[in-house]
């Protein structure tokens, strides 16, 4: 017997003719009513080997019952799989099945599947519709919203991509119940980020409710997802293509992307790297005089309580700098950082070499 759907929130990403809804709720994947959020009659579901056994049959049955024709593409799992070879596998399947411009791509999975599927949709026949059905917390609170699509290059994360908005985002919180604890923690990194850069009250709410979030309390998770989507949607509305304000959403990512690339994609989860990156950015914020040490310690404590690493791997100073110099925010060869000034507000800035050296030394010290 199917469980009845429970809608927690409906939001709208306001981008004029590119606007789209975000639906947050439980038991949505098996309800034919939600097929209305997926345009067209021909759907290609892109997923991975972990998610497919859990949700592909359920979603395919729902869409078929709603009168849609479905094809599925199952890719390997992992950040290291967000590459051009798997992108070509998607294109091969679309061409072999003679998919046209009215075919809708559906991303069923986490951030890797969402990013890769979105990029495929942006470029196949110069653009076909796509829908995000995120199944991880990280994707539900962050990567599925905002239209950033990309694949990784061996020399840099997300360096090949496009801004391309989905037709809708359907976040079924039921999928979080099967999520490994490590993946849940990785998603909480992006929740913490949203509070740290914009909403100090939301950050404080997280401090009080982190135990409930870790225990997968329905109401706590629903609020965390809703508030994160509200924050990100408003930033995207003001700066869709990251010409200014939207860069603050990369808090923790300059250091985090360096960790991912330096260790090899997949060694640390993206959220783990971002969590540690936020600790490093907070430390640098204190050294710059933007933030007091007490608030830095609050952030470190919350990151740790979320089950995320707070000590960075020792990549070596030169390697750290090389990796951080390959970043889309950088201008004129200078590394740009998102720092807190203070907790609850973020700025994009450069940092003197002596402050950056001190942060690198301090944050990797315990690994030596």
C-alpha positions as CSV (number, residue, x, y, z in Angstrom):
1,X,0.0,0.0,0.0
2,X,1.4,3.4,-1.0
3,X,2.0,5.9,1.7
4,X,0.1,9.2,1.3
5,X,2.2,12.2,0.3
6,X,3.0,14.8,2.9
7,X,3.9,18.3,1.5
8,X,6.2,20.2,3.8
9,X,6.7,23.3,1.5
10,X,6.4,24.6,-2.0
11,X,8.8,27.3,-3.1
12,X,9.4,29.2,-6.3
13,X,12.8,30.2,-7.8
14,X,11.9,33.5,-9.3
15,X,13.8,33.9,-12.5
16,X,11.2,35.4,-14.8
17,X,10.5,33.0,-17.7
18,X,13.0,30.5,-16.2
19,X,11.2,30.4,-12.9
20,X,10.5,26.9,-11.5
21,X,8.9,25.3,-8.4
22,X,10.6,23.4,-5.6
23,X,8.4,20.8,-3.9
24,X,9.6,19.4,-0.5
25,X,7.7,16.5,1.0
26,X,7.5,12.8,1.9
27,X,6.5,9.8,-0.4
28,X,6.4,11.9,-3.5
29,X,8.2,9.5,-5.9
30,X,5.3,7.1,-6.0
31,X,2.5,9.6,-6.5
32,X,1.3,10.2,-10.0
33,X,0.2,13.7,-9.1
34,X,3.8,14.7,-9.1
35,X,4.3,13.7,-12.7
36,X,2.7,17.1,-13.5
37,X,6.0,18.7,-12.5
38,X,7.8,16.7,-15.2
39,X,7.1,18.1,-18.7
40,X,6.7,16.1,-21.9
41,X,5.7,12.5,-22.5
42,X,9.2,11.0,-23.1
43,X,11.5,10.9,-20.1
44,X,15.1,9.7,-19.7
45,X,16.0,9.0,-16.1
46,X,19.7,9.3,-15.4
47,X,20.8,7.7,-12.1
48,X,23.6,5.6,-10.6
49,X,24.3,2.1,-9.4
50,X,23.5,3.0,-5.7
51,X,20.2,4.9,-6.3
52,X,18.8,2.7,-9.1
53,X,18.0,-0.4,-6.9
54,X,16.3,1.9,-4.3
55,X,14.1,4.2,-6.4
56,X,14.3,3.6,-10.2
57,X,11.6,1.0,-10.4
58,X,9.3,3.1,-8.1
59,X,9.8,6.3,-10.1
60,X,9.5,4.5,-13.5
61,X,6.2,2.9,-12.4
62,X,4.8,6.2,-11.3
63,X,5.7,7.9,-14.5
64,X,4.4,5.1,-16.7
65,X,1.1,5.2,-14.8
66,X,1.0,8.9,-15.6
67,X,1.3,8.1,-19.3
68,X,5.0,8.8,-19.8
69,X,7.5,6.7,-21.8
70,X,10.6,6.1,-19.8
71,X,14.2,5.2,-20.6
72,X,16.9,4.9,-17.9
73,X,20.7,5.4,-17.9
74,X,22.6,4.0,-14.9
75,X,26.0,5.4,-14.3
76,X,28.7,4.4,-11.8
77,X,28.6,6.1,-8.5
78,X,31.1,8.6,-7.1
79,X,32.5,12.1,-7.5
80,X,35.3,10.7,-9.7
81,X,32.6,9.6,-12.2
82,X,31.5,13.2,-12.9
83,X,33.6,13.2,-16.0
84,X,33.5,13.5,-19.8
85,X,33.4,9.7,-20.3
86,X,30.1,9.4,-18.4
87,X,28.7,12.5,-20.1
88,X,29.4,10.8,-23.4
89,X,27.5,7.7,-22.2
90,X,24.5,9.9,-21.7
91,X,24.8,11.4,-25.1
92,X,25.3,8.0,-26.7
93,X,22.1,6.7,-25.1
94,X,20.1,9.8,-26.2
95,X,21.3,9.5,-29.8
96,X,20.9,5.7,-30.0
97,X,17.3,6.1,-28.9
98,X,16.6,9.1,-31.2
99,X,15.7,11.4,-28.4
100,X,14.5,14.8,-29.6
101,X,14.3,18.3,-28.1
102,X,11.0,17.5,-26.3
103,X,12.7,14.7,-24.3
104,X,13.0,15.5,-20.7
105,X,16.1,14.4,-18.7
106,X,15.4,13.5,-15.1
107,X,18.3,13.5,-12.6
108,X,17.6,10.9,-9.9
109,X,20.4,11.0,-7.4
110,X,22.8,13.2,-5.6
111,X,24.9,16.2,-6.7
112,X,27.1,14.3,-9.2
113,X,24.1,12.9,-11.1
114,X,22.3,16.3,-10.9
115,X,25.4,18.3,-12.2
116,X,26.2,15.8,-15.0
117,X,22.6,15.4,-16.1
118,X,22.0,19.1,-16.1
119,X,25.1,19.7,-18.2
120,X,23.9,17.0,-20.6
121,X,20.5,18.7,-20.8
122,X,22.1,22.1,-21.4
123,X,24.2,20.8,-24.4
124,X,22.2,18.0,-26.0
125,X,20.6,19.5,-29.1
126,X,21.6,22.9,-27.6
127,X,19.2,22.4,-24.7
128,X,16.4,20.0,-23.6
129,X,14.2,20.2,-20.5
130,X,15.4,18.6,-17.3
131,X,14.1,18.0,-13.8
132,X,16.0,17.5,-10.5
133,X,14.9,14.7,-8.2
134,X,17.6,14.9,-5.5
135,X,18.0,11.9,-3.2
136,X,20.8,13.1,-0.9
137,X,20.6,15.9,1.6
138,X,23.4,17.8,0.0
139,X,21.5,17.8,-3.4
140,X,18.2,18.7,-1.7
141,X,19.6,21.7,0.1
142,X,22.1,23.0,-2.5
143,X,23.2,21.5,-5.7
144,X,19.7,20.8,-7.2
145,X,18.8,24.5,-6.9
146,X,20.2,27.3,-9.0
147,X,21.1,25.9,-12.4
148,X,24.8,25.2,-12.0
149,X,25.7,22.2,-14.1
150,X,29.2,20.8,-14.7
151,X,31.6,18.0,-15.0
152,X,35.1,17.8,-13.4
153,X,38.4,18.1,-15.2
154,X,41.5,16.4,-13.8
155,X,42.9,19.9,-13.2
156,X,39.9,21.4,-11.5
157,X,36.4,20.7,-10.1
158,X,33.4,21.9,-12.1
159,X,35.5,23.8,-14.6
160,X,33.5,22.6,-17.6
161,X,29.8,23.4,-17.4
162,X,26.9,25.8,-18.0
163,X,24.2,27.8,-16.1
164,X,21.0,25.9,-17.0
165,X,17.9,25.9,-14.9
166,X,15.7,22.9,-14.3
167,X,12.0,22.8,-15.0
168,X,11.3,21.8,-11.4
169,X,12.9,20.3,-8.3
170,X,11.1,17.5,-6.4
171,X,12.8,16.8,-3.0
172,X,11.4,13.6,-1.5
173,X,12.7,13.5,2.1
174,X,11.8,9.8,2.3
175,X,15.0,9.1,0.4
176,X,17.0,10.5,3.2
177,X,16.1,7.6,5.4
178,X,18.2,5.2,3.4
179,X,21.1,7.7,3.2
180,X,24.4,6.5,4.8
181,X,25.3,8.6,7.9
182,X,28.4,9.9,6.1
183,X,26.3,11.3,3.3
184,X,23.9,12.9,5.7
185,X,26.8,14.7,7.4
186,X,28.0,15.8,4.0
187,X,24.7,17.4,3.3
188,X,24.7,19.2,6.6
189,X,27.8,21.0,5.5
190,X,25.8,23.0,3.0
191,X,23.0,23.6,5.6
192,X,25.6,25.1,8.0
193,X,27.0,27.1,5.1
194,X,23.7,28.8,4.4
195,X,23.3,29.9,8.0
196,X,27.0,31.1,8.3
197,X,26.9,33.3,5.2
198,X,23.4,34.9,5.5
199,X,21.2,34.0,8.4
200,X,22.8,33.9,11.9
201,X,19.4,33.0,13.4
202,X,19.3,29.9,11.2
203,X,22.9,29.1,12.3
204,X,21.8,29.3,15.9
205,X,18.7,27.1,15.2
206,X,21.1,24.5,13.8
207,X,23.2,24.6,17.0
208,X,20.1,23.9,19.0
209,X,18.8,21.2,16.6
210,X,21.9,19.4,15.3
211,X,21.1,16.3,17.3
212,X,17.6,16.1,15.7
213,X,19.1,16.6,12.3
214,X,21.6,13.8,12.8
215,X,18.8,11.6,14.1
216,X,16.8,12.4,10.8
217,X,13.9,14.0,12.6
218,X,11.3,14.7,9.8
219,X,10.4,18.2,10.9
220,X,13.9,19.3,11.6
221,X,15.1,18.0,8.2
222,X,12.2,19.6,6.4
223,X,12.9,23.0,7.9
224,X,16.6,22.7,7.2
225,X,15.8,21.9,3.5
226,X,13.2,24.6,3.2
227,X,15.3,27.4,4.8
228,X,18.4,26.4,2.8
229,X,16.3,26.4,-0.5
230,X,14.8,29.8,0.4
231,X,18.3,31.3,1.0
232,X,19.8,29.9,-2.1
233,X,16.8,30.8,-4.3
234,X,16.9,34.4,-3.1
235,X,20.7,34.6,-3.9
236,X,20.2,33.0,-7.3
237,X,17.3,35.4,-8.0
238,X,19.6,38.4,-7.5
239,X,22.6,36.9,-9.3
240,X,21.8,34.0,-11.5
241,X,25.2,33.8,-13.2
242,X,27.5,34.5,-10.3
243,X,28.7,37.9,-11.3
244,X,28.8,39.1,-7.7
245,X,26.6,38.1,-4.8
246,X,26.2,34.4,-5.7
247,X,29.9,33.8,-5.1
248,X,29.2,33.9,-1.4
249,X,27.5,30.5,-1.8
250,X,31.1,29.2,-2.2
251,X,32.0,29.7,1.4
252,X,34.3,26.9,2.3
253,X,34.7,25.8,-1.3
254,X,38.0,27.4,-2.2
255,X,39.7,25.3,0.4
256,X,37.3,22.4,0.0
257,X,37.8,22.0,-3.8
258,X,41.5,22.0,-3.2
259,X,41.1,19.2,-0.7
260,X,39.0,17.2,-3.2
261,X,41.5,17.7,-6.1
262,X,44.5,17.3,-3.9
263,X,43.4,13.9,-2.4
264,X,41.8,12.7,-5.6
265,X,38.1,13.0,-6.3
266,X,36.1,10.6,-4.2
267,X,38.6,10.3,-1.3
268,X,36.6,12.8,0.7
269,X,32.9,13.5,0.0
270,X,32.2,17.0,-1.3
271,X,30.4,18.0,1.9
272,X,33.2,16.7,4.0
273,X,35.7,18.9,2.1
274,X,33.4,21.9,2.3
275,X,32.9,21.4,6.1
276,X,36.7,21.4,6.6
277,X,37.0,24.3,4.2
278,X,34.5,26.3,6.2
279,X,36.7,25.8,9.3
280,X,39.7,27.0,7.4
281,X,37.8,30.0,6.0
282,X,36.6,30.9,9.5
283,X,40.1,30.7,10.8
284,X,41.3,33.1,8.0
285,X,38.3,35.4,8.8
286,X,39.6,35.7,12.4
287,X,43.1,36.5,11.2
288,X,41.8,39.2,8.9
289,X,40.0,40.8,11.8
290,X,36.5,40.1,10.3
291,X,35.2,37.7,12.9
292,X,35.9,37.0,16.5
293,X,37.4,33.7,17.8
294,X,34.3,32.8,19.7
295,X,32.2,32.6,16.6
296,X,34.9,30.7,14.8
297,X,34.8,28.2,17.6
298,X,31.0,28.0,17.4
299,X,31.4,27.1,13.7
300,X,34.1,24.5,14.4
301,X,31.9,22.9,17.1
302,X,28.8,22.7,14.8
303,X,30.9,21.3,11.9
304,X,32.2,18.6,14.3
305,X,28.8,17.9,15.8
306,X,27.6,17.3,12.2
307,X,30.1,14.5,11.9
308,X,32.4,16.4,9.5
309,X,36.2,16.7,9.5
310,X,37.7,19.8,11.1
311,X,41.4,19.1,10.4
312,X,42.7,19.5,6.8
313,X,45.0,17.0,5.0
314,X,48.6,18.1,4.7
315,X,48.9,18.6,0.9
316,X,52.0,20.8,1.3
317,X,51.9,24.6,1.0
318,X,52.9,24.8,-2.7
319,X,50.2,22.2,-3.6
320,X,47.6,24.0,-1.6
321,X,48.3,27.3,-3.5
322,X,48.5,25.6,-6.9
323,X,45.1,24.0,-6.4
324,X,43.4,27.1,-5.0
325,X,44.7,29.1,-8.0
326,X,42.5,27.0,-10.3
327,X,39.2,28.5,-9.1
328,X,36.4,30.2,-11.1
329,X,36.2,33.1,-8.6
330,X,39.8,34.1,-9.1
331,X,40.8,37.2,-11.0
332,X,44.1,38.5,-12.2
333,X,45.9,35.5,-10.7
334,X,44.7,36.3,-7.2
335,X,43.0,33.8,-5.1
336,X,39.5,34.9,-3.9
337,X,38.1,33.7,-0.6
338,X,34.6,33.8,0.9
339,X,35.1,35.0,4.4
340,X,32.7,35.8,7.3
341,X,32.4,39.5,8.4
342,X,31.0,38.5,10.9
343,X,29.1,35.3,11.4
344,X,25.9,35.6,9.3
345,X,27.4,37.8,6.6
346,X,29.9,37.0,3.9
347,X,32.3,38.9,1.7
348,X,34.5,38.0,-1.3
349,X,38.1,39.1,-0.9
350,X,41.7,38.3,-1.2
351,X,44.0,37.6,1.8
352,X,47.6,38.5,2.6
353,X,50.1,35.7,2.1
354,X,51.1,35.7,5.8
355,X,47.5,35.2,7.0
356,X,46.9,32.4,4.5
357,X,50.1,30.7,5.4
358,X,49.1,30.9,9.1
359,X,45.7,29.4,8.4
360,X,47.2,26.5,6.3
361,X,49.8,25.9,9.0
362,X,47.2,25.9,11.8
363,X,44.5,23.9,10.1
364,X,46.8,21.0,8.9
365,X,49.0,21.1,12.0
366,X,47.4,18.1,13.7
367,X,48.0,15.8,10.7
368,X,51.8,16.2,10.8
